[in-house]
């Protein structure tokens, strides 16, 4: 299925216009899902004869299910928790404190998964476990490259209070973790909520990972569940500067999730990964494309399942991988040494032409090609030549890459831009520097300058070449074929295809603070929670709620749902008026979406799907 990514959202709009849709999505939302028995927003554990019965919320796009009997032994209490450090060393790899609780133990700095403070006396890092836990072990993973010797004179402190006035454990260490040190706190463990690692001298503090392991008899574990993807349809539209910029693509027909013990549960269409998930454990994240899954283990090994034509087999058999990327039918995994392995659909050489070198930091994709960036900011591309698989820039210094359906735009550290792929119109390309971010839709890019002006380039649709020298733009949003730019005063400028939200029906007043989108419509929200929608009438452009008090808006491919502080929901848009079927009671705490459906969740475990 060529161009399936492009057809995903606007196939609905084509139907409205009287055109035949390219394809219809198969509804797997309730295809043999696990039975619901109620849930809490976070798991609640009950200690019974040495093991646990958990009643858990596990939301994967729009499905919630229950898992029981999870043993506490080897549970990493620190994973995904809030971490801070005394300072952060300025570097484009963003060596934030959170990098030590991301599940990646690689000690190679250029893998972008280590922390790094500035050089200072008593540099420190700490994590908040959210509540007092019984800690059995603390495992510290050190840097493994140039600088592991910096961690040779430090102390580890455990406290029940954030100000460390109630210390339950404190010990100095002078040996270098190579690559890790396991600190055993005894059979009964130590009580604590806050764990700090602090240098005793003047140096940089850099950590690869910190794991805090619960004691086997601990009954006080409360942590979020890891799901197959952090990206549902709503976040794909609203969180990545354009849906083409999302690093992976959701499975259309099946669902999979990681349990707390590292095992995987999958359901839905069997041929797309809803069955035959791996039966072992130690998985830390699941990635997806349209019809397959690929799961990453703690040791960096990968297991894939689903449609074999979409990468459901032939995953690499070695280990050391740290992240997986995807487009609609191909996976690309990157190792801790920066080498790349691709598998899945080999149209246009997306698999066979993948680079064989090392030192790659991140991978980007459009519908037909991939681009990988190295530590020095140089770029390697492969895939269909006309759509960006050829003619990438040959210089270095690039820090990020953005994409439309068939083109790439790379941003340098000085704010200059290089563009290649389909639809390139030279006279519209930016030749100056100072740009800080690039946004995109299916056919065009918009660059935001540090002075607040915008530059629109590529794309052949009327109006896409409007630019503004006004220096008051702060963020840009997109549907498939239109843009909406938010100004500092909360007013909105739109351009692009009128039927996709680029027309005169956009709001003319000011005071808006955020904008959301479906495939063909926008919805903007004000501080008082009032909403204005515009664009394709059956894609959410009409019938927005008239009242106020809404705090967030969610989207499917063609409908919006807005939630209030008291948990009431209003929904609008969607083919066959599906957006009108939102629950009429209150108390909902969150909403998730697939391409066609919403599911709203209450704290008592009740749900409503529409």
C-alpha positions in Angstrom: 0.0 0.0 0.0 2.0 3.0 -1.2 1.3 6.4 0.3 -0.7 4.8 3.1 0.4 7.4 5.6 -0.8 10.2 3.4 -4.1 8.5 2.8 -4.7 7.7 6.5 -6.4 10.9 7.5 -7.7 12.6 4.4 -9.3 9.5 3.0 -12.3 10.5 5.1 -12.3 14.0 3.5 -12.1 12.5 0.0 -15.3 10.6 0.8 -17.0 13.8 1.8 -16.0 15.4 -1.5 -17.5 12.6 -3.4 -14.2 10.8 -4.1 -13.6 7.2 -3.4 -11.5 6.7 -0.3 -8.2 4.9 -0.9 -8.9 2.4 1.8 -10.9 1.7 4.9 -9.4 1.1 8.3 -10.4 -2.2 10.0 -11.9 -1.7 13.4 -9.8 -3.7 16.0 -10.8 -1.6 19.0 -12.8 -4.4 20.6 -11.5 -7.4 18.8 -11.1 -9.8 21.7 -9.7 -7.3 24.2 -8.9 -8.5 27.7 -11.8 -8.4 30.0 -12.2 -5.1 32.0 -12.6 -5.4 35.7 -12.1 -1.8 36.6 -8.9 0.2 37.2 -7.3 3.1 38.9 -5.3 5.8 37.1 -2.1 4.2 38.7 -1.7 0.6 39.7 -2.6 -0.4 43.2 -0.9 -3.4 44.8 -2.1 -5.7 47.5 0.5 -7.9 49.3 -0.6 -11.6 49.3 1.8 -14.4 50.3 4.9 -12.8 48.8 3.4 -11.8 45.5 1.0 -9.1 44.3 -2.4 -8.8 42.8 -2.5 -5.6 40.7 -5.5 -3.7 39.5 -4.0 -1.6 36.8 -4.8 1.0 34.2 -3.0 0.0 31.0 -4.1 2.3 28.2 -2.7 1.6 24.7 -4.2 4.2 22.4 -7.7 3.4 23.4 -7.8 0.0 25.2 -7.6 -0.6 29.0 -7.1 -4.0 30.5 -6.2 -5.8 33.7 -3.1 -7.9 34.6 -2.6 -9.8 37.9 0.0 -11.6 39.9 3.1 -9.5 39.3 6.2 -10.2 41.5 7.9 -7.3 43.1 11.4 -8.8 42.9 13.6 -6.8 40.5 11.0 -4.0 39.9 12.9 -0.8 39.1 11.2 1.9 41.2 13.1 4.7 39.5 12.0 4.0 35.9 10.3 7.1 34.5 10.2 8.9 37.8 11.0 12.6 38.2 14.7 13.3 38.4 16.7 16.5 39.0 20.3 17.5 39.1 22.4 20.4 40.3 22.9 21.8 36.8 22.8 20.6 33.2 25.8 20.8 30.8 24.7 22.6 27.6 24.9 20.2 24.7 22.6 19.3 21.9 22.2 15.7 23.2 20.3 17.3 26.1 22.0 15.4 29.1 19.1 16.0 31.4 18.6 14.3 34.8 15.8 12.2 33.3 18.3 10.4 31.1 19.3 8.3 34.1 15.8 6.9 34.5 14.9 6.2 30.9 15.6 2.5 30.9 18.7 2.8 28.7 21.9 1.7 30.5 24.3 2.7 27.6 27.2 4.7 29.0 28.3 6.2 25.7 27.6 9.9 25.9 26.8 10.3 22.2 23.9 7.8 22.5 22.1 10.7 24.2 21.0 8.7 27.2 23.4 10.0 29.9 23.1 12.8 32.4 25.8 15.5 32.6 26.1 18.4 35.0 28.4 21.4 34.7 31.7 21.2 36.6 31.0 22.3 40.2 31.7 21.4 43.8 29.4 18.8 45.1 27.5 18.2 41.8 24.4 16.0 42.5 21.6 14.0 40.9 18.5 12.8 42.6 15.2 11.0 41.9 11.8 11.2 43.6 10.1 7.8 43.8 6.7 9.6 44.4 6.2 7.9 47.8 8.1 6.1 50.5 9.4 2.7 49.3 11.4 -0.2 50.7 14.6 -0.2 48.7 16.6 -3.3 48.4 19.3 -2.3 45.9 20.7 0.8 44.1 22.4 0.1 40.8 24.5 2.9 39.3 25.6 2.6 35.7 28.6 4.8 34.9 29.9 6.4 31.7 31.8 3.9 29.6 33.6 6.3 27.2 36.2 9.0 27.9 35.1 10.1 31.3 34.2 7.2 33.6 36.9 8.2 36.0 35.0 11.3 37.1 32.7 9.1 39.2 35.4 8.0 41.8 34.6 10.0 44.9 30.9 10.3 45.7 28.2 9.4 48.2 24.8 7.9 47.9 22.0 9.1 50.2 18.5 7.8 50.8 15.9 9.9 52.6 12.2 9.9 53.3 12.1 13.7 53.0 13.0 15.9 50.0 15.2 18.2 52.1 17.2 15.1 53.3 16.5 15.8 56.9 15.4 12.2 57.4 18.3 10.1 56.0 17.9 6.3 56.2 21.1 5.5 54.4 24.3 7.3 53.5 27.6 5.8 52.3 30.7 7.1 50.6 32.3 5.3 47.6 35.7 5.7 46.1 35.7 2.9 43.5 34.8 3.6 39.9 31.7 1.8 38.6 32.9 -0.2 35.6 30.4 -0.2 34.1 28.1 -0.4 37.2 28.0 -0.8 41.0 25.4 -2.7 42.8 24.7 -1.3 46.3 22.9 -3.9 48.5 20.8 -2.3 51.3 20.3 -5.6 53.2 17.5 -8.2 53.4 15.1 -5.7 55.0 16.1 -2.8 52.7 15.9 0.9 53.6 12.9 3.1 53.6 13.1 6.1 51.3 11.4 8.3 48.7 14.4 10.4 47.6 17.7 9.0 46.4 20.7 11.3 45.8 24.1 10.7 44.2 26.6 13.5 45.0 30.2 14.1 44.2 32.5 14.9 47.1 34.8 17.0 45.0 34.8 19.5 42.2 34.0 17.8 38.9 31.3 16.9 36.3 28.7 14.3 37.4 27.5 12.1 34.5 25.4 9.0 34.9 24.2 6.4 32.4 21.3 4.9 34.5 20.2 4.6 38.1 18.0 1.6 39.0 16.4 1.5 42.4 15.2 -2.1 43.1 12.4 -2.9 45.5 12.9 -5.5 48.2 11.2 -8.8 47.5 8.7 -8.3 50.3 7.9 -4.7 49.5 4.2 -4.0 49.3 4.3 -0.3 48.5 5.0 -0.2 44.7 3.1 2.4 42.7 4.3 3.1 39.2 3.0 3.9 35.8 2.6 1.1 33.2 4.7 1.2 30.1 2.6 0.9 26.9 3.5 -0.1 23.4 3.8 3.5 22.2 3.7 7.0 23.7 2.0 8.2 20.6 -1.7 7.8 20.0 -3.5 9.5 17.1 -4.2 12.7 19.1 -0.5 13.1 20.1 0.6 12.4 16.5 -1.5 15.4 15.4 -0.7 17.7 18.2 2.7 17.0 19.7 5.3 16.7 17.0 5.2 20.0 15.0 3.2 18.1 12.3 2.1 14.5 12.0 4.8 13.7 9.5 7.4 14.4 12.2 6.3 11.7 14.6 9.2 9.2 15.2 6.9 6.2 14.8 3.6 5.2 13.4 0.7 3.4 15.3 -0.5 -0.1 14.5 -3.8 0.2 12.6 -5.3 -3.1 13.6 -3.8 -4.5 16.8 -2.6 -3.5 20.3 0.3 -4.5 22.5 1.5 -3.5 25.9 4.4 -4.2 28.3 3.4 -5.5 31.8 5.3 -4.5 34.9 7.2 -7.8 34.9 8.5 -7.0 31.4 6.2 -9.4 29.6 4.0 -8.4 26.6 0.2 -8.8 26.1 -1.2 -8.2 22.6 -4.7 -8.4 21.1 -6.6 -7.4 18.0 -6.1 -8.5 14.4 -3.9 -11.6 14.6 -2.1 -11.0 11.3 -1.1 -7.5 12.4 0.4 -8.4 15.7 -2.6 -9.1 17.9 -1.3 -12.6 18.6 2.0 -14.4 18.7 3.6 -11.7 20.9 6.9 -12.9 22.6 6.3 -14.9 25.8 9.5 -14.0 27.6 10.2 -10.9 29.7 12.6 -8.0 30.2 11.0 -5.8 27.5 11.2 -2.0 28.1 9.4 -0.5 25.1 7.3 -1.5 22.1 7.4 0.3 18.8 4.9 -0.1 15.9 4.1 0.5 12.3 0.8 -0.1 10.5 0.7 -3.9 10.8 3.6 -5.0 13.0 5.3 -4.5 16.4 9.0 -4.5 17.5 9.8 -4.7 21.2 13.1 -3.7 22.7 14.7 -5.5 25.7 16.9 -4.2 28.5 19.9 -5.8 26.8 19.1 -4.0 23.5 17.8 -7.1 21.7 14.7 -6.9 19.5 11.7 -9.2 18.9 9.3 -8.3 16.1 5.9 -9.9 15.3 2.9 -9.1 13.0 2.7 -8.9 9.2 5.9 -10.2 7.7 5.7 -7.7 4.9 5.7 -4.9 7.4 8.6 -6.0 9.5 6.9 -8.6 11.6 9.8 -10.9 11.1 13.5 -10.6 10.2 14.4 -8.3 13.1 18.1 -8.2 13.9 19.3 -11.1 16.1 22.1 -9.2 17.9 21.8 -6.8 20.8 22.9 -3.4 21.8 20.1 -1.4 20.2 18.8 1.6 22.0 15.8 2.9 20.0 13.6 2.0 17.1 12.0 4.2 14.5 9.4 3.5 11.9 7.4 4.7 9.0 4.3 2.9 7.8 5.9 -0.4 6.8 9.6 -0.3 7.8 11.5 -0.4 11.1 14.9 1.1 11.6 16.9 0.4 14.9 19.9 2.2 16.1 22.6 0.7 18.3 24.6 2.2 21.1 27.5 2.6 18.8 25.4 4.5 16.3 25.1 1.7 13.7 21.7 1.1 12.0 19.7 -1.9 11.0 16.5 -1.7 8.9 13.9 -4.4 8.2 10.4 -4.6 6.7 9.2 -3.4 3.4 12.1 -2.8 1.0 10.3 -0.6 -1.5 12.7 2.0 -2.9 15.6 0.4 -0.9 14.3 1.5 2.5 15.9 -1.7 3.9 18.7 -2.8 1.6 20.2 0.7 1.1 20.4 1.5 4.9 23.9 2.9 5.8 26.5 0.5 7.2 28.6 2.9 9.1 28.5 4.0 12.8 28.1 7.2 14.8 24.4 7.9 13.9 22.5 9.7 16.6 18.9 9.7 15.3 16.7 8.6 12.4 14.0 10.5 10.6 11.5 9.4 7.9 9.0 10.5 5.4 6.7 8.1 3.5 9.3 7.0 1.0 12.8 7.6 2.5 14.8 7.8 5.7 17.5 10.3 6.9 20.0 9.7 9.7 22.0 12.3 11.5 25.5 11.7 12.9 27.2 13.1 16.0 28.9 15.8 13.9 25.6 16.8 12.3 26.2 15.2 8.9 23.3 13.5 7.2 22.9 10.1 5.3 19.8 9.3 3.4 18.3 6.2 1.7 15.0 5.2 0.1 13.3 6.6 -3.0 15.6 9.2 -4.6 12.9 11.6 -5.7 11.4 11.8 -2.3 14.5 12.5 -0.3 16.5 9.3 -0.6 19.2 11.2 -2.6 20.7 14.7 -2.7 20.9 15.3 1.0 23.3 18.1 2.1 27.0 17.1 2.2 28.1 19.4 4.9 27.7 19.0 8.7 26.4 20.9 11.7 22.7 19.9 11.4 20.8 19.4 14.7 17.3 18.3 13.6 15.4 17.1 10.5 11.8 17.6 9.7 9.6 16.0 6.9 6.6 16.4 4.7 5.1 13.4 2.9 8.0 13.3 0.4 10.7 15.8 1.4 13.1 16.7 4.2 14.2 20.0 5.8 17.3 20.0 8.0 18.1 22.7 10.6 21.6 23.8 11.4 22.9 25.0 14.8 23.2 28.5 13.3 19.5 28.4 12.2 20.1 27.9 8.5 18.1 25.4 6.6 18.7 22.8 3.8 15.8 21.2 1.9 15.6 18.2 -0.5 13.1 15.8 -1.9 9.8 16.3 -3.8 8.0 19.6 -4.4 11.0 21.8 -3.9 10.6 25.3 -5.3 14.0 27.0 -5.2 12.6 30.6 -5.2 10.8 29.9 -1.9 13.6 28.3 0.0 15.0 30.2 3.0 18.6 31.5 2.4 19.1 33.3 5.7 19.8 31.9 9.1 18.4 32.3 12.6 15.5 29.9 12.4 14.8 27.9 15.6 12.1 25.3 14.5 10.5 23.9 11.5 6.8 22.8 11.2 5.2 20.8 8.4 2.1 19.3 6.9 1.9 16.9 4.0 3.3 19.2 1.4 4.9 22.3 2.9 7.3 23.5 5.6 7.1 26.6 7.8 10.2 27.8 9.6 9.9 30.0 12.7 12.7 32.6 13.1 14.2 33.7 16.3 12.7 37.1 15.8 9.2 35.6 15.6 8.8 35.9 11.8 7.9 32.9 9.6 9.0 31.6 6.3 6.8 29.1 4.2 8.6 27.0 1.6 8.0 24.1 -0.8 4.4 22.9 -1.5 2.4 23.8 -4.6 -1.0 24.6 -3.0 -2.2 28.2 -3.3 -1.4 30.3 -0.4 1.4 28.2 1.0 4.0 30.8 0.0 2.6 33.5 2.2 5.2 34.7 4.6 5.3 37.2 7.4 7.9 39.6 8.5 5.9 40.3 11.7 7.9 39.2 14.7 5.1 38.0 16.9 4.6 34.4 16.0 5.2 31.8 18.7 4.0 28.4 17.4 2.6 26.8 14.3 0.0 24.0 13.9 -1.1 22.0 10.9 -3.8 19.8 9.4 -2.9 17.8 6.3 -3.0 20.8 3.9 -3.2 24.0 6.0 -1.4 25.8 8.8 -2.5 28.0 11.7 0.1 30.2 13.4 -0.4 31.5 16.9 0.8 35.1 17.8 2.0 36.5 21.1 -1.4 38.2 21.6 -3.3 35.0 21.0 -4.5 35.9 17.6 -4.3 33.3 14.8 -3.2 33.5 11.1 -4.2 30.7 8.8 -3.3 29.7 5.2 -3.5 26.7 2.9 -6.5 24.7 1.6 -9.7 26.3 2.8 -11.4 22.9 3.2 -8.6 21.9 5.6 -8.7 24.9 7.9 -6.9 27.5 5.8 -10.0 29.6 5.0 -11.8 32.7 6.2 -13.8 30.8 8.9 -10.8 31.0 11.3 -11.3 33.1 14.4 -10.5 36.8 14.0 -10.3 37.7 17.7 -7.3 37.1 20.0 -6.5 35.6 23.4 -6.1 31.9 22.3 -3.4 29.9 24.1 -3.3 26.6 22.2 -4.5 25.0 18.9 -5.4 21.3 18.2 -6.1 19.6 14.9 -7.7 16.7 13.1 -6.9 15.8 9.5 -9.0 18.6 8.2 -9.9 21.0 11.0 -8.5 23.1 13.9 -9.8 23.9 17.4 -8.4 26.7 19.5 -8.8 27.1 23.2 -8.8 30.3 25.4 -7.7 30.7 29.0 -11.4 30.6 30.1 -11.8 27.2 28.4 -13.9 28.5 25.5 -13.3 26.9 22.1 -13.5 28.0 18.5 -13.3 25.4 15.7 -13.0 25.8 11.9 -12.2 23.8 8.8 -13.8 20.7 7.3 -17.3 20.6 8.7 -17.5 16.9 9.4 -13.9 16.7 10.6 -14.5 18.9 13.6 -14.7 22.3 11.9 -18.3 22.9 13.1 -20.4 22.4 16.2 -17.7 23.1 18.8 -19.2 23.5 22.3 -20.7 27.0 23.1 -19.8 26.9 26.9 -16.4 27.3 28.5 -14.3 25.6 31.2 -12.5 23.1 29.0 -8.9 22.3 29.8 -7.7 20.1 27.0 -8.8 18.9 23.5 -8.1 15.5 22.0 -8.6 14.4 18.4 -9.1 11.4 16.1 -8.6 11.7 12.4 -11.9 13.6 12.0 -13.4 14.5 15.4 -12.5 16.4 18.6 -13.3 15.7 22.3 -12.8 18.4 25.0 -12.6 17.7 28.7 -13.5 20.0 31.6 -11.9 20.1 35.0 -14.9 18.3 36.5 -14.6 15.5 34.0 -17.4 16.4 31.7 -16.8 15.9 28.0 -18.0 17.5 24.7 -17.3 16.0 21.4 -18.0 17.1 17.8 -17.1 16.2 14.2 -16.5 12.8 12.7 -18.3 10.9 9.9 -21.7 9.6 10.7 -21.9 12.1 13.6 -19.7 9.9 15.8 -18.4 12.9 17.6 -21.9 13.6 19.0 -21.9 10.4 21.1 -19.7 11.5 24.0 -20.8 10.5 27.5 -23.2 12.9 29.2 -22.1 12.3 32.8 -18.9 13.7 34.5 -15.9 12.5 36.4 -13.7 11.4 33.5 -10.0 11.9 34.0 -8.5 11.3 30.6 -9.2 10.5 26.9 -7.3 8.4 24.4 -7.9 8.0 20.7 -7.4 5.8 17.7 -8.0 7.0 14.1 -11.8 6.5 14.5 -12.6 6.2 18.2 -12.3 7.9 21.6 -12.3 6.2 25.0 -12.9 8.2 28.2 -11.8 6.9 31.6 -13.1 7.4 35.1 -11.1 6.8 38.3 -13.5 4.0 39.3 -12.6 2.0 36.2 -15.8 2.8 34.2 -15.2 3.8 30.6 -17.2 5.2 27.6 -16.2 4.5 24.0 -17.6 6.4 21.1 
